[in-house]
Amino acid sequence: MPKRKNTFSSWRSRLAQRAVHAGWAWVQRTGSVTAARPGHFRFGALGTGTRLAFPLGTVFGEPWIHLGAHCIIGEQVTLTAGLMPDLDLGPEPILRIGDGVVLGRGSHVIADTTVTIGSDCYFGPYVYITSTNHSYDDPHRPIGKQWPRMDPVEIGPGCWVGTGAVILPGARVGRNVVVAAGAVVRGTVPDHAVVAGAPARVVRRWTPAEGWQPPLRTPAPVPIPDGVTPGQLRELSKLDEETVARLAELDDDPGRAADPPGRFPEPAAES
């Protein structure tokens, strides 16, 4: 025979679940780090609107970490300056992150020597950036006990770095560069390039003379015209594929007078 459903127990479980979710949301809000609520962290600079999500990863050397304005630092992101905590690293910042940078969940930025990230860079989750690498010159000594090599890292503004990418010491990444997911970057990457692979190589690049080479396979996204209201966008989203096809045919008809640029249907009056 089927067991009788315990309505009271089910109700208690749902209530407990809601309480746990609400409590965790409160912990996340309260534990996040901002300029207004830095907690025990003493960053060299922490810009307006920047938030480090809770729970944080490993964070040390904050006096030598400068974070710009309106950055989003995801959960479990590690930010370190120096080989270990409590070192005096001198008067200059070691890790500089520009305005509007997004660091995805679980990413690591290890700045044992200088690491500079330009403004408006977007990083997917689990990206690893380091200015230090192990050395293995001595074949008789454990690699972990050999003195590491350090080389500054610089990432230009406007870059997009995919999930799981690794940026190694000495990398110089130009402006508006796309780094594919899983790529391992070393050396110099020119402006307006797409790099992929391990080690990463340039697979596409834009120049003023030739544009994108090889050419892009998809058309550029069309921005929404100025003046379009949210109501008009909602009305457009309700159109089925057949209606959209008919409208496209009308636009292709040379004998039909074109609508004014940016003209969209007005939303129906709401009751």
C-alpha positions, 0 to 999 in steps of 0.5 A: 500500500502507498504510504500516506503523505505527511502534509505537516512534515512536507510543509515543515520541509518547505518552510525550512528550505525557504528559511535556508535560502533566505538566510544564505541570501542574507549572508551573501549580502552581508558578507560581500565587500564594498568600499562602504563595507570593507570588513577587515580588508584594507585595500590600497584602493577600492572604487565606488560601486565595486563589490567582492561577492561572498564567499571570497577566495584567498585574499592577502596583500590588500594594501598593494591591491588597487581595484577600480570603480564598478567592478564585479568580483565573483564568488571564490575569487583569489586576489593576492599580492606578494609571495605570502601574507604580511610582506612589505612590498614597497610604496607602489601597488602590485595588482592593479585592476581598472574600472568596470572589470568582471572576474568570474567565479573561482578565478585566481589573480596571483601577483607576486610581481606587478599584474595590470588589468585594464578597464572593462575587461570581462573574465569567465569563471576559473581564469588563472592569471599569474606573474610567477612560475616554477623553475626546474633548472636543477634536476636534483632539487624538488621543483617546489623548492627551487626559486620561482621566476617572476615576470610582470603581466599586462592585460589591455582594456576591453578584453574578453577572457574565456572560461578556464584560460591561463595567462602566464608570467610575462604575457602582454595582452593588447586592447580588445583581445578575445582569449578563447576558453582553455587557452594558455597565453604567453608572450605578446598578443596584439590589439584586436586579436582572437587567440586560442589553443595551448600555447595560444596563437592568433586565429583572427585579427582586425586591422584598419586596412583589412578588417577582420581576417579571416572574415567573421562568419556571423553578422554583427549584432544590430543595436536597438535604435534610440527611442525604442521603449520597453513596451515596444520591445515586449510587443515585438517579442510576441510576434511569431515566425510567420509574422516576422517573415511577412514583415521581412518580405514587406521590407524587401519590396522596393515598391513599398514606401519604407517606414521611418528609420527606427519605427516600431509598432506601438504597444496595445493599450493595457486594460 
